Amino acid sequence: MSDDYNLDTLAVRAGTERSQHGEHSEALFLTSSFVFKSAAQAAARFGNREPGNVYSRFTNPTVTMLEQRLAALEGAECCVATASGMSANLATVMGLLRSGDHIVCSAGVFGATVQLFGGIFARFGVETTFVAGTDPVKWQAAVKKSTRLLYVETPSNPLMEVYDIGALAGVAKQAGALLAVDNTFCTPALQRPLELGADIVIHSATKFLDGQGRMLGGAVLGRKDVIHEGVFGFLRTAGPTLSPFNAWVILKGLETLRIRVEAQSAGALELARWLEKQSGIERVYYPGLASHPQYELAKKQQKGPGAVVSFDVKGGRDAAWRVVDATKLLSITANLGDTRTTITHPASTTHGRISAEARAAAGIGEGLLRVAVGLENVEDIKADLARGLGK
């Protein structure tokens, strides 16, 4: 499908391949393997001399449709779908790096990413330096001769820090490294990192791409020579594979992506402005507020501020937990990107398994709460939070 179409059209139509039955909606191919016309064709498929499906661990028509659609939305040459967002991180590093290589990573990333980079990869000889803050000068200072990858979430989880993708792309290029950007919070509806200079885009499709909390999925996107040769090769052998059913669910989610994300972003902005006026709150972290340190950058780099709002409650953990426990509408869960608004206490959940020192370096205090705004009426969300904030 032509890339000349607008995002909404691509989100509905891109990647669609109809079978001989001429189905209108995307077909769901629940099969583990595919039949060949001859021994010669089987050999050609296995040897990569003929295109076509081989085995659903690495080739499946439904998964391919998702990969092509998401690639069109991000403006990427190639997409590899994975079983989850964390398996997308795993496939990226295992497919592109080797023992002795070095990663520069933001300290403000998802807790499991800290553990993966700082713990598991370290056991295999891949070193990671975590950089606190958004200043590209600090990133430049962390680069070594062995640096092969810069990794950042923007906006970050959970403090909503916004990183200058263009500036970090310059640091990566000078070092001969690749820049990977986790675009989960913005999605291509609000931000296209490849257009800003990134080499790789990573998604937890579990979040906004599905949008309704129904399944797990991930994706890695970028140039074909990087993604297909490295990441796909790892997935084919190691198998952190997205199931066809989950791919089909995400395809359906993508059809309403921009509508959902823009509506949720508008609700989050209204909620953030309200939170700033509440006496029980010390600080609100949201790129749509003029008080945010990267407010101007966010306006330049993103089409909208996003649907996630974080804030520090006065009184530390006890006060934060009282706010959480007083809610009746919001879902107490660590997931986000859902049509249902969720609330979580990062220090004891998403970042609870990393050290207190790592949490402090990332700015994650005991009074911090993260709210991912859904599609409910924002007045009802305010009223739900007010119950605990008024105590």
Secondary structure, 3 states (H helix, E strand, C coil): CCCCCCHHHHHHHCCCCCCCCCCCCCCCCCCCECCCCCHHHHHHHHCCCCCCCCECCCCCHHHHHHHHHHHHHHCCCEEEEECCHHHHHHHHHHHHCCCCCEEEEECCCCHHHHHHHHHHHHHCCCEEEEECCCCHHHHHHHCCCCEEEEEEECCCCCCCCCCCHHHHHHHHHHHCCEEEEECCCCHHHHCCHHHHCCCEEEEECCCCCCCCCCCCCEEEEECHHHHHHHHHHHHHHHCCECCHHHHHHHHHHHCCHHHHHHHHHHHHHHHHHHHCCCCCEEEEECCCCCCCCCHHHHHHHCCCCCCEEEEEECCHHHHHHHHHHHCCCCEECCCCCCCCCEEECHHHCCCCCCCHHHHHHHCCCCCEEEEECCCCCHHHHHHHHHHHHCC
